Amino acid sequence: MPYVVTDTCILCGACVSGCESGAITEGETKTQIDVNICVECGTCERNCPSDAIIYVDEAEAAAIIAAQAANTA
């Protein structure tokens, strides 16, 4: 899961509408990428006007997701 949505997401929907695999949905405060559907094409990262989607390695992704989950709990 190398693509992660950061807290700079502005919920504009550019990544959602550009995702051909349908892996991105809008949440309450930012979009979410379903790792089981994502084909890692990078279109979301290129379409994001706020640079909120970043490419990270597996270890970084796990750390980011854990930190984001702790912030929403």
C-alpha positions in Angstrom: 0.0 0.0 0.0 2.3 2.7 -1.1 -0.2 5.5 -1.6 -1.5 7.3 1.6 -3.8 10.3 2.0 -2.3 12.8 4.5 -4.1 15.3 6.7 -3.7 18.0 4.0 -6.6 16.5 2.1 -9.2 19.2 1.2 -11.9 16.7 0.1 -12.1 18.2 -3.4 -12.9 14.9 -5.0 -10.2 15.1 -7.7 -8.7 11.8 -6.7 -12.1 10.0 -6.3 -13.2 11.0 -9.8 -9.9 10.2 -11.4 -9.5 6.7 -9.8 -10.2 4.2 -12.5 -10.2 1.3 -10.1 -12.7 2.9 -7.7 -10.3 2.4 -4.8 -10.8 5.9 -3.3 -13.8 7.1 -1.3 -14.5 10.3 0.6 -14.5 10.1 4.4 -15.6 12.7 6.9 -12.3 14.6 7.0 -10.3 13.2 4.0 -10.4 10.6 1.3 -9.4 7.0 1.9 -7.6 4.5 -0.3 -8.8 0.9 -0.2 -5.5 -1.1 -0.5 -7.4 -4.2 -1.7 -8.7 -2.4 -4.8 -5.8 0.1 -5.5 -3.7 -0.8 -8.5 -1.0 1.7 -7.6 -1.2 3.6 -10.9 -0.5 7.0 -9.3 -3.3 8.9 -10.9 -4.6 10.1 -7.5 -1.2 11.5 -6.6 -1.0 13.4 -9.9 -4.6 14.7 -9.6 -4.4 16.0 -6.0 -4.3 19.8 -6.0 -3.2 19.9 -2.3 -0.4 17.2 -2.7 -2.2 15.2 0.1 -1.5 11.8 -1.5 2.0 10.6 -1.2 3.9 7.4 -2.2 5.5 5.7 0.8 7.1 2.3 1.4 5.2 -0.4 3.4 6.8 0.4 6.8 6.0 4.1 6.4 2.5 3.4 5.3 1.8 1.3 8.4 3.2 4.0 10.7 1.1 6.7 9.0 -2.1 4.6 9.2 -1.5 3.8 12.8 -0.9 7.5 13.7 -4.0 8.5 11.8 -6.1 5.9 13.5 -4.8 7.1 16.9 -5.9 10.7 16.0 -9.4 9.6 15.1 -9.9 7.4 18.2 
